[in-house]
């Protein structure tokens, strides 16, 4: 089948122009889904890139699905999945595979851009994402979650009595402890989760598509595991606990409100004696 006999050159140029307007992967996939809808109606579209920990979903997954690999030369850029109640015919599959090639260079550009800015957004001590990047990402995540009614949660974690470690063992030991705790937190993260050093001895975790109950279980698992862990830092054996505040996105939330509620619950967790998780009431 010759695609240009089914999809006009004008339409192809329109799609290509739209896909070149953003360096944000969420909006790129959103734009592609909107443009594709008039050609191939679908109820769900997702883009996943395991290597770069990207998972963008639009709509609700249906019974029948079609998966297309996106590659550019030898670089694997990820997978695009479409689904709907009715199956996809052969001609539709060919159209989708062809139109997906229009994503190759935009996605490649975005991945290169993300890699280029990564160094400026990495905390030098913990090697986690830093607060500057958190401030950029949290606004995008809130906007995307509210627009598509996606679940979004924020976990704020603070090391209890961290100042005492610095005072007794020195700031170098404190830095090593921060790095050790950061590595420990990574073990609990799914590929879609984002963890940041928010500042000082405080960390933030953005959790996508997770229930409040599931996130609460995760928070308590983190708290218990850190409590029972013995961190070896500069030849010192250090025991430490954490306090955690956990909230979910609400209708009408903006960045200050969302962060503010998490920070308030974190403060409450420390006020009741530390080594605690305070989760927002549903």
N, C-alpha and C positions, 0 to 999 in steps of 0.2 A: 504494500500500500504506500502511495506517495503522500506523505504527510501534508505537503504544501497544497494538495488538492482538497484537503479536508479542513485544514486550519490556514486561514489567509496569512499572507506575508505581513499585512498590517497588524493582525492580532499577535503574531510572533514578535514583531518589533515592539509592540506595546508591552508584552510580558517582559521582554529583555530590558526595556527601559525601567520598568517598575522594580525589577530585581536588582538594579544597580543603584537604588536610592538609599540603601541602608547598610551599615556595618554591624547591625544587631541581628543575631541569628533568629531571635524570636520573631521580630518583625519581618525578616526575610521569608521565613516559612509561612507566616500569616499572609503576607502579600501573595506568595505563590499559591497558597490554598484558595485565596479569593479569586485570583485570575483563572485557576484551574476549574473552579466550580462551574463556570459557564460552559466549559468544554466537557468535563467529566464530573458529573454530580457525585458528591461523596459526603458521608456523614462524619468521617474521622480522617485525620491526616497527622502523621507523626514523623519526626526526623530524629534519628539517633546516631550519635558518634561516640562509641565507647572509649576510644583512645583519648578524646578531648573532653570526656565527661559531659556530653551535651545530650539532652533529652527534651524535645519540644513536642507537645501534643496539643491538637486542636480538635474539639468535639468528643463524642463518645464512641468507643470502638464497637463495630457491628460484626455480624456473623462472617461475611465474606471479605477477604482482604487480598491486597496485592502488594508485594514487597519488591522494591527496586534498589539495587546497589548503585551508589554514586561514586564514580572514580574519575580521576583526572591523571592521565598518563599512568604512573605506577602508584600514585597516592590514593589511598582509600579514604574517601571523604565521609562515608556513613551510609545509612540506609533510610529510604523513604517508604513509609507504609500508608496505604489508603485502605479504607474499609467502608462498607455500606451493607444494607440489608440484601440488596440484589447483587448477583455476581457480576464480574467484569467480563465483557466479551473480548474476543481476540483483537478486534480493531481498536477497542478502548485501551487494551493493554499496550498495543503498539504506540498509541498516542501518548500514554503516560510515560512509557520508556523514552520516547523522543523528547517530550517536554521536560522530563527530569534532567536531560543533558543541559538545559538552560540554567540549571542550578550549579553546574560544575564550577565555573569561574567565580560567581558571587560567593559560594561557600568557601572556595579556596582562598579568596581574598579575605574573608572574615576570619578564617583560621589563622592566616598569616598575621592579620592585624591583632588578633588575640595573643598570639605568641610574641609579637613585638612589644605590646604594652605590659606583658606579664612581669617582666623584670622590674618595671616601675611600680608594680602593684604587689610586690612580694615583701613581706616583713623579713628583714635580714637575720633576725635571731631565730625565729621559729620556722621560717620558710613557708609560712601560711600566707594566704591572701591578707592584705592589710586593710586598715580602716578606710583609706581613700577608695579602694576598689569596692568595699562594702557599701559605701555611700552611693556609688554609681549603680551597683547591681540591685540594691534593695528597692529603689524606686521602680526599676524596670520590672522586677519580680512582682511587686504589688500591682502595678498597672496590668500586667499580663494575667495574674491570678483573678483580678476583679473583672476583667473584660471577658474571660472565658470560664468564669466560675470554677476556678481550680483551687485546690487546697494549698495553703501556704502557711507555714509555721516558723516561728523565730525562737531560738533557744539562746539565752544569754548565760554564760558560765563565768564564775569568778573564783579564783583560788583563795581559800580561806587562810588568813594569817600569813600571806606571802611576804609581807614586810619583815616578819620575824626571821624568815629564811635569809633575806638580804642582810639584816642586821647581825645575825649570828654567824653566817658562813660567807658573806661577801656577795657582791653583785654578779661576779662571774658565775658563782654557783647558782644564783638565782636565774641567770640567763640559761644555764644548762637545764635547770628544772623546767623552765618555760618550754624549751625545745623538746624535752622528754614528754611533757604533758601533751604538747601539740602532736607528736608522733603517736601517742597513746590514743588521742581523740580520732585520728585518721582511721584507726582500726575499726571504729564503729560506724564509719560513714558509708552510705551507698554511693554509687557513681553519680547520682543526681543531687546529692547533698553538697552544700558549700560551707566550708568552715573558714573563719577569719580570726586573726588576732585583732580585737577591737581597740586595745590599748592597755598598757600596763600589764596587769595579770588577768585581764578579762578577754573572753573569747565569745564569738557569735557563730551560730550554726543556722543556716537557712535550709529548711526542709520542705521539699516540694511533694505534692500529691501524697501526703501522709495524714492519717487521722490524728486527732488530738490524743486519743487513748494510746495509739501506737507510739507517738512521740514521747508521751509521758513515760511509757515503759522504757524507751531508749534512754531518756534522761536519767531515770533511776538506775539503769544498768551502768551508765557512765559513772554516776555518783558512787555506786557500790564498788565498782572495779577500781576506781582511783583510790578510794579509801583503803582498799586492801593491797594496793600496789606499793612496793618499796622502790623508790627511784634512787639510783646511784648517780650522784652529781659531784664531780670533783673529789672523789673518794669519800664523800659523805653519804650516808644512808638516810634518805629523807622520806618521811611520811607526810601526806597532805590530804586535805579534803576539799570539796568544791560545793558551792551553792549555785542553784540553777533557777532561773525564771523562764517559763514557757508560755507562749501565747499563739493564738491562731488569727489569721486575717479576718477582719470583720468588714461588713459593708460600710463604706464611707471612710475607711481607714486611709490615712496618708502616712508618709514615712515617720514624722514626729510622733504621731499617735501610736503607731505600731511598735516602734522602738521604746517609746515611753512606758507602755504597759509592761513590756518584757523587763525593762529596767526596774520598774516599781516592784514587780514580783521577785526579782533577784534580790532587791533590798530587803523585802519581807523575809526571804529565805535566810538571809544573814542575821536579821533581827531575832528570829526565833531560835537561834543557836548554831547556825551554819550547818554544813553537811546535810543540806535539805534541798528538795525540789518543790517549788510552788508552781502549780499549773493552773492556768486560767480556767474558771468555771465555764462549761459549755453554755 
